[in-house]
Amino acid sequence: MANWTLASLVRGIRTARWPRRDDLPPGAIPARWHGLVATPAEGERSIRDAVWFAATPTSRGPLPRRFRHSVHVRFVDAGASGALISEVRLLDAPPYNMHRFGIFVTATPRDADVLLVGGPVTEAMREPLRKAYEAMPGPKRVVAIGDDAIDGGVFGKSFASAGGVAEVIPVDFVVPGCPPPPAAIIQGLLAAAGRITPQAFKERV
């Protein structure tokens, strides 16, 4: 333990460059996911060209321009797995450091611009999720992260599961994956803030 502490003090905090490398993580980026829009052009094999997020058919688009450099996010665990929670916890870790993009976590939905939701929405979380959404001031956007949050995943729709976030509240952007990596989640939040689009992502990073 002492050696790790000393090495950290000597090395200092290192934040990964965005993106960190050009090789594409296998299976992380779908060519087209359940018919949702947003797909990298054929032949694009660089993270700079990659599109992790997708806009839903009913998306209201990104937030107005005034939100581009400062967005407050509230995360709601609506029944997410431990793996997804672990990825969300890494968002503000030094390698990813979402704060450098002007993305901040807020403790209450009353101060949130974006609702980040994970999980298939269990029956116990259906009403709390709806109340959290209604408590948010407008304009507001919702980003569903993980396959479970998109359509229920392996849980589907049942007596215990709503089958996806869109069954309870409007969803604007989705980030596929089981679970999606922190970089993908950050990209979804940047899309909600209007910082990136599938066409402009290569130019903006």
DODREN-410734 format. One line per 4 residues: number of its first residue (from 1); their letters; for each residue y negated, z, x of C-alpha. Coordinates in steps of 0.1 Angstrom, whole numbers, always signed. Each point is the difference from the previous one (the first is absolute). Layout:
BEGIN
NUM	A	Y:Z:X; ...
! end
This chain:
BEGIN
1	MANW	+0:+0:+0; -24:+9:+28; +5:-34:+16; -8:-18:-33
5	TLAS	-32:+20:-3; -11:-7:+35; +9:-38:-3; -21:-1:-33
9	LVRG	-30:+17:+16; +1:-25:+30; +6:-31:-21; -24:+10:-29
13	IRTA	+2:-14:-35; +10:-36:-2; -6:-21:-31; +20:-32:-3
17	RWPR	-19:-32:+0; -1:-18:-33; +24:-18:+0; +19:+15:+28
21	RDDL	+22:-29:+9; +7:-36:-11; +37:+2:-9; +7:+4:-37
25	PPGA	+21:+30:-10; +32:-14:-15; +2:+2:-38; -35:+17:-3
29	IPAR	-18:-30:-15; +14:-18:-30; -6:-37:-4; -6:+5:-37
33	WHGL	+7:+33:-18; +11:-2:-37; -24:-28:-7; -31:+20:+11
37	VATP	-27:-19:+17; -9:+4:+37; +23:-15:+25; -5:-11:+37
41	AEGE	+0:-38:+6; +32:-15:+11; +5:+2:+37; -24:+30:+6
45	RSIR	+19:+24:+21; -27:+24:+13; -10:+33:-14; -35:-14:-1
49	DAVW	+12:-26:-25; +22:+24:-19; -7:+12:-35; +17:+32:-10
53	FAAT	-17:+6:-33; -1:-20:-32; -24:-1:-29; +16:+4:-34
57	PTSR	-5:-26:-27; -22:+24:-19; -20:+11:+31; -37:+7:-4
61	GPLP	-5:-11:+36; -15:+21:+27; -27:+27:-5; -37:-12:+0
65	RRFR	-16:-7:+34; -16:+34:+3; +34:+16:+5; +11:-22:+30
69	HSVH	-8:+25:+27; +7:+33:-17; +29:+5:-24; +14:+33:-13
73	VRFV	+37:+1:-8; +21:+24:-20; +38:-2:+5; +22:+9:-29
77	DAGA	+37:+6:+6; +15:-11:-34; +36:+4:+12; +0:-15:+34
81	SGAL	+27:+4:+26; -4:+21:+31; -1:-32:+21; -31:-13:-18
85	ISEV	-17:+34:+3; +7:-1:+38; -17:-34:+3; -30:+11:-21
89	RLLD	-4:+31:+23; -3:-23:+30; -31:-18:-14; -24:+23:+17
93	APPY	+21:+6:+31; -15:-12:+33; +20:-33:+2; -13:-12:-33
97	NMHR	-32:+20:-6; -10:-14:-34; -34:+18:+3; -12:-26:+24
101	FGIF	+1:-25:-29; -21:+23:-22; +30:+12:-20; -1:+37:-9
105	VTAT	+23:+22:-20; -15:+21:-28; +15:+31:-16; -9:-10:-36
109	PRDA	+2:-32:-20; -35:+7:-12; -13:-10:+34; +25:-29:+6
113	DVLL	-7:-37:+0; +36:-10:+5; +32:+16:-14; +29:-4:+24
117	VGGP	+33:+5:-19; +35:+3:+12; +33:+4:-19; +15:-13:-32
121	VTEA	-20:+24:-22; +23:+26:-13; -4:+13:-35; -15:+32:+13
125	MREP	-27:-20:+19; -8:-25:-27; -28:+21:-16; -14:+15:+32
129	LRKA	-3:-36:+14; -18:-12:-31; -24:+30:+1; -7:-6:+37
133	YEAM	-9:-36:-7; -22:+9:-29; -18:+26:+21; -11:-26:+25
137	PGPK	-35:-14:-3; -4:-37:-3; +3:-25:+15; +35:+11:+11
141	RVVA	+31:-18:+14; +37:+9:+2; +23:-8:+29; +37:+4:-6
145	IGDD	+20:+5:+32; +38:-5:+4; +25:-18:-21; +5:+30:-23
149	AIDG	-36:+0:-9; +0:-37:-7; +29:-3:-24; +20:+32:+2
153	GVFG	+22:-13:+29; +35:+13:-1; -10:+24:-28; -11:-27:-24
157	KSFA	-12:+11:-34; +18:+28:-16; -4:+33:-19; -11:+16:+32
161	SAGG	-21:-29:+15; -29:-21:-13; +12:-29:+22; -32:-5:+19
165	VAEV	-36:+11:+2; -12:-30:-21; +19:+14:-29; -24:+30:-1
169	IPVD	-33:-12:+15; -15:-33:+11; +10:-11:+35; -22:-23:+21
173	FVVP	+19:-3:+33; +35:+7:+11; +15:+6:+34; +38:-9:+0
177	GCPP	+25:+18:+23; +24:+28:-2; -20:+16:+14; -29:-21:+12
181	PPAA	-13:+8:+35; -34:+17:+4; -16:-32:+12; +10:-17:-32
185	IIQG	-14:+28:-21; -33:-2:+19; -1:-37:-7; +4:+6:-37
189	LLAA	-28:+25:+1; -22:-24:+19; +7:-27:-26; -10:+24:-28
193	AGRI	-33:+7:+19; -6:-37:+3; +2:+0:+38; +28:-25:+2
197	TPQA	+15:-28:-21; +32:-21:+7; -23:-28:+12; -24:+20:+21
201	FKER	+24:+27:+15; +4:-19:+33; -37:-3:+5; -9:+36:-10
205	V	+23:+21:+23
! end
